[in-house]
Amino acid sequence: MHARRHASHNGVNIPHTPLLQQLGFGASSLGNLYAPVSDDEARATLERAWTRGLRHFDTAPHYGRGLSERRLGDMLRGRDGYSLSTKAGRLLHPDAAMGRGELHDGFQSPMPFRTSYDYSADGILRSHEASLHRLGLTHVDTLLVHDIGTMTHGTDNHRHWDALTSGGGLKALDRLRGEGSVTQIGVGVNEIDACLAVMAEIRIDTILIAGRYTLLDQSALDRLLDACLASGTQVWLAAPFNGGILVTGTQALMPIYDYAPASARIIAKVHAIETIAARHGVALPAIALQFPLHHPAISKVIAGFRSADQVEKAVDWMAHPISPDLWTDLKQAGILHDDAPIQPALPAG
């Protein structure tokens, strides 16, 4: 990891408080997730994140078919004091039919590429090299296997799993780590079983898991987080807002949970959290951002940003003091699992 520095905001030096150090910038939105973000907006968002002290940035070739990596690399090039993660598992291929403004896999990107999955040794190595080219950088701190598992691949997952294991994909990751081309290796997924399966095959440093240890879904608590504590594998919790509802709350026109309209059960649960939050004078998103970091296995929470204003709000939410009584109230209301830690934890890594 690159050496850390203090940042400044409007000429004022900002120390990296422990919580702020644990907030990562998720760059999927900069790949034009669901709607376009202009180059100027993307640059302003990244600059505001840097100015406000965010120093970890996460991207992937999948995010806008290379657009996110290009935009992020243009901001980071020539700087130090940051850590960077990207992913492997998909290759990009030039295709004149792409990049015409249509939505593909959730991204409205102008990049003229189609994607294919390749978790083999050759695919992992080619993906890593292509990411360096798009980023315009010589090193990535963390390289994560992206979206292995049945949630993405369904019944075809066995073929991709064979490529990752017997096809040498994991060995290629280990080789990149061993020769210093990357500092850490791991997985970036949405499902617990995929993490555990990879952990059974190889020693990994990092798991980025989306949405599985939040106010609304603590399914990672037992098997995965305990296993990570035992193995010394750090966990980054992505999608802390579960797709949006933990930012917008229940008053949104159509509350979104995990990329689909929220069910009546989820809406009722969020309403209960909102009631407790109001009683303590705390914004719902502040609770959502800070909750995962109580667990000692989780060293970062990674949120997506598409504007400088969103960065400002997240920094404020991370800094907002929350009474221990609020966490106790959430547990007593059945929002939090009985075994969910509610005392501040030191970073795991």
N, C-alpha and C positions, 0 to 999 in steps of 0.2 A: 504494500500500500504506500502511496506517496506521502511525504511528510505533510503534516497538518499545519495550517496557519489560521490566524484569526481573520475574520472578514470585517468589512466596514459597511455601514448603511447610513447614507447622508453624512458621511464624514465621521460617524461615531463608531468606534471599535466595538465589535460584538464578539464576546467570548463564545466558544462552542460549549454551551451548556450540555450536560449529559443527555437530556431528552432530545435536544436539537441534533446532536450527533447521531441519534438513532432514527432520525427521519430521513428516508431516502426519496429521491425523485424518480418516479416511474414515468418513463418516456413513451408509453404507448400512445397517448393522445397526440404527441408530436408526429406520429405516423398518420395523422388525420383519422383517428378513430371516430367513426360514425359521422363526422362532419369535418370539413377542411379547417385547418389552422394555417394562417398565412406565414410566410417566412419571417416577416417582421414580428408577428405575434409569438412565434416559436422562439425567436432570438430574445425577445423581451422577457418571456417567461423564464428561460434558462438564465439570463443575466440577473433577474430578480432573485431566483433561487440561489445563485452564487453569492450575490450581495448579502442575502439574508442568512448565509452561513451553511446552506445545504452542501454536502460534500460527497454524497454517494449518489450515483446515477445508474439506473438500470434500463437497458434497452434490449432489442432483439431484431434479427433480420426480418421476422414476421411483421413487425410493427410498420405498416405502410410499405411493405416490400422494399425495405432499405432506407426509406425516407427518415425514419427516426434516428437511425445510426448516423446518417449523413449530417443531419441537423445537430445532433449531440456532439459529434466529432468536431464540427466547425467551431463550437463554443469552447470545448475543452482543449483543443490543440494549442500548445504553447504555455499551458498553465500547469501548476502542480498543486498538491494538497488535496487531491480527490481520489476516490476509488470508483471503478467502473466495472459493471457486469453486463455481459451480453449472453446470447444463447446459441445453441446449435441443434440441428435436427431437421431444418428445412434449407433447401438450396433455392436460389433465385435464378431464373432463366429468362433471357430477353424474349419479349413477345409483344409484337406491335398491336395486338388486340387489347392489351391491358393499358392502364393509365389514362383512360378516356373519361374519367369522372364518375364511373359506376362504383357501387359499393361492392368490394370483394373481401370476404371474410371479415366484415365489419369495418374495413378501411376504405376511405375515399381518397386514394393516393394517386398522384400523377406519375408514379414510377412505373415504367413499362416492363414489368416482370411478372411472370407466373411462378408459383412455388411448387416444389415437390419435396416429399419427406425422404430423408436419407440419414439413418442413424448408424451407418456402417463406419468403419475406421476412415475410409476415404471421404465419406460424407462429412464427418466431424472435422477432419483436417481441412477440407475445402471450405467448409462454412467458416471456420475460424480465420483462415487467410482472407476470405472475401470480406468478413467483418472488419478486419484491419484496414483493408483498402477503402471501404466506405467511411469508416471512422477517420481515416487519415492519421492513425496512431500506430505505434509499434508494440503496444502492450495492452492487454486486457487483464484486469486484476482477477476477475472471476468468470469462468465459462460454465454455463449451465445447460444440461440437456433439456430441451424445451418440449413440453406437452407429450411426453411418452405416457401411455396409459389408455385405458378403455374409454375414458370420458371423451377423449379426442378421436381415438381410432376405432372404437367399437370392436367388432369381431376381427378386424384386421390388425389389432394390436400385437398378436403373437408374431406376425411377420416382422414388425418393427422392433419388437423385443429381441428377436433372434439376431437382427442386424446389430443391435446395441451390444449384445453379449457375445454370441459365437461369431458374429461378423466383425468384432474388434472395436466397436465404437467406444466402449468403456476403456479399453486398453489405449486407444488413441488419446482420450482425455488424460489418462494417467501419464502417458508419455509427455504431453504438453506441460503438465504440472512438473514432471521430473526434470525436464530440460529448462524450466523457468520461463517458457513462453507465456504461461498463465500462472498466477499465484495460487489460485484455488479452483476446485472443480465441484460440481454438484448438479442439482436438478432444479428446474423451474416449472412447476406443475400445479394442478388444481386438486389432485386426489392423493389421499394418504397411502393407499396400497402401492402406488407407483413409487413413492419415496422409499417405503420399506423394502420393496423388491430391489431397488438399486443399492440400498445400504447393505443388503445381504450379499451383493456381488463384489463391491469395491468400497474402499474407504473414501468417503466424500467429505468435503470441508463444510459445504453450505447447502441448505435446502431453502429455496424460495417457494413458499406455498401460498396460494391465493385464496383468501376468504374462509379458511378452515379453522381459524382461531379468532373469532370476532365476538361482538356482543350478541350476535344472532346465531352463530355456528361455532361451537367449541369442540367439534368432533376430533380435532387433532390432539386434544388434551391427554388422553390415556396412552394409546399405543405409540404415536409418533413423537410427541414431545418428550416422553419418558425415554424412548430409544435414543433420541438426540442428546439428551443429557448424559446418558450412559456412554455414548460413543464420542462425545465432545464435538458433535456436529452442530454448527450454529444454524439458527433458523431466522429467515426474514419473512415477515408476514406481509404479503401484498394484498391489495383489495380490502383494506380495513373497513371500507364503507359498504361492503357487499354489493357493489354495483351501483350504489347511489342513494339508497333509502336512508342510510345512516348520516347522510348530509342533508338531504331534502326533508327528511321526516315524513310524517303521514299527511301533511298538507299539500304535497305535490299533486299535480293534476293526475299523474299516473306514477305512483311510487314504483321504483325498479329494484328488484332483489335478484342478485346473480343473473343479470342480463335478461330478465323477463319480468312482466308485471307481478308485483308482490301479491301473495295470497292473503286472504282475510286473517289467517293465523299470524303471519309475519307482521301485518299492519297492526294487529292488536298488541303484539309483543313490542313493537317500536313505540306505540302509543304509551305503553306502560313505562318504557325507558324515558320518554319525553316528560312524563308526569314527575318522575323522580328527579330528572335533570332540572326541571323548572323549580322544584322545591329547593334545590341546592344552588340555583343560579348559575348553572353551567350549560354551555351549548352542547347539544347532542354530538356533533362531530368531534369535539374535544374529548369526550368520553370514549368514542370509538377509536380515536388515534392512540390514546394513552393506555387503554385496557390491555392490549396484547403485550406490552412491555413490562407488565408485572410478572410475566413468566420468565424464569431464569434461562430458559432455552432460547428465547427470542431476543436477538440483538438489534434488529432493525424493523421498523414498520415502513413500508414503501407505498406511497400514494401517488396517483396520477394527477398531473396538472396540465391545463391547456391555456392558462392565462396567468399574468403576474398577480392579479387580484386573488386567484385561488392559492398561490404560494403564500401571499401575505396572511390570508386567513388561516392556513394550515400552521404557519409558524406561531401565530397567536394562540391557536388551539393547543399546540404542544406546550406552550409556556403557561397556560392557564392553570392555576392551582386547583386541585380537586381534593375535597375533604375525604378522609378515610371513611366517614360515615356514608358517603354516597355509594362506595363500593359495597359496604355492608348492606345497604338498602337494596341494591341490585341483587345481591345474593339471596337475601330474605324474600325477595319478590319472585325468585325462581328464574331470573334472567341469566344469572351466572351459575355454572356448575358448582356443586358443593366443594369440589376439589380445586377449583380455579384460584390461583394465587391472587390476592388483592392487596398485598403489600409491595412497595417498590422493589424491583429486582435490579441487581447490578448487571450491566451488559454481559452477554455470554461470550462475546468476541469482538 
